[in-house]
Structures are given as structure tokens and as C-alpha cells.
Amino acid sequence: MSTDTLIADRIEIADLFTRFASLLDEKRWEDADTVFTDDVAVHSPRGGELRGIDKVVGFMRQGEVEGQYAQHTTTDLLVDVDGDQAAASANSIVYYYRDGQAPHFTGGLRQYSTVVRTPAGWRIREVRITPAWTREN
């Protein structure tokens, strides 16, 4: 794999993580296919093991709280590309807030993902979410 291809892949995967955070923050569930494969598997303490994009989207929809918003920040992205698949991990801090107010709940977590190259671009095939800490403000 050429250096240019590797760099382009890493940039696209970084953008994928940003799109994932934006999708969550903006509750754009109809755009889930721009982030996940159809057969995505999500493992998290809150949702357990969810398989398939429809189940994942359903879980995200049911987690909505009236009047509450979230801001996901993703940092420390590590990517190891191997052809059309990559292992990626990142830290995230999630701030939960009400319109115009300071966050009332904050949590830190670690994401471990398998991402794959599809005809539409890189997508998350599997993600494991491991909480690190929480704080009620």
C-alpha cells in the first residue's frame, strides 16, 4: 500500500469517527448508513450486544431524552490499516446538557472499533464501548 493511500485512508477513518459523533449529537438516525455497515455489532454496558443497523438505530432512538442534548468529543484516535480493514480506537468525552445550560452529566469512554472499506467509503463494522468514568455536575 502506498504512503498516499495509507494517509488518505487514515484521514477518511478520522472523518468517520467525527461523522459518528455528529450523528449522535444531532440525532440524525436516518444517516446511520453513512457510519455503520448493515451488519454492525455494537457492544456497550448500556445496550449489551446489538447486531444490525436497525437494532442499533432503534436503541439510539429509545435513548433520547426530551430536552437533553449531547456533545461528543473524540480524541487520541489510533488507526492500524490492513488492506480493506482497520482497527481503530479513540477516547471520547460526552457532555449531556439542556439548551443554554452547562452540562449536568459528563462521561469518559474508550471506543475500540473494526472499520471496513465499502463501496461507499469506510464504515464501522464493530464497536466496543468501555466507560472509564462519569460525573454528575
Disulfide bonds with the S-S distance in Angstrom:
none
